[in-house]
Amino acid sequence: MRRLLWVSDTIDRLLLSLATVASWLFLFLAVAIVLDVTTRKLGFRIPMMTSTRFQELEWHIHTFLFSVWFGATYVKDKHVRVDLLSQGFSQKGRAWAELFGILVLAIPFCLVGLYFSIDYAFIAWMTNEGSELGQGLPARWVPKAIIATGIFLFLLACLSVGLRSVAVLAIGERVNGADHNEVSS
């Protein structure tokens, strides 16, 4: 049991570290938005950075942030969910429901998403796809590859939460965060 929880903890630390590092991009995003709005309203231009490029840069950064945070919010149990059905469940009942959702819904979603998003990014890279707008950003494969990376990170989060659910089913009590050290094998 300790090994399962060690793997879960390791995945959690990786996802949360990536999310923490990625959060610094919010500053860069804020600067890009302010520069975009300011240059459009005041009518001056920054060399090599049109309003179109600023706007595309903004959604590239958003893509990165949401893709990295997708898995981190799941391991922290901060994602949006409707618990109307499971609120009356015991801890084991919730663990079964979580495991069922992971195995039947989340993992198939990730596998299909990875299959298509990797192909999507690869085709964009092979064709050197850029913005459809003449003044937009090149290398459209970058945000497309980030989507695939985000789906992979979510798959890791599913593995982590699934391992914790198995631990709950095996030992019969809630296991998360600091509680991992208190569980015996």
Secondary structure as GFF3:
##gff-version 3
##sequence-region A 1 185
A	DSSP	alpha_helix	2	23	.	.	.	ID=ss1
A	DSSP	alpha_helix	25	42	.	.	.	ID=ss2
A	DSSP	alpha_helix	51	75	.	.	.	ID=ss3
A	DSSP	alpha_helix	91	101	.	.	.	ID=ss4
A	DSSP	pi_helix	102	106	.	.	.	ID=ss5
A	DSSP	alpha_helix	107	126	.	.	.	ID=ss6
A	DSSP	alpha_helix	141	171	.	.	.	ID=ss7
A	DSSP	three_ten_helix	177	182	.	.	.	ID=ss8
###
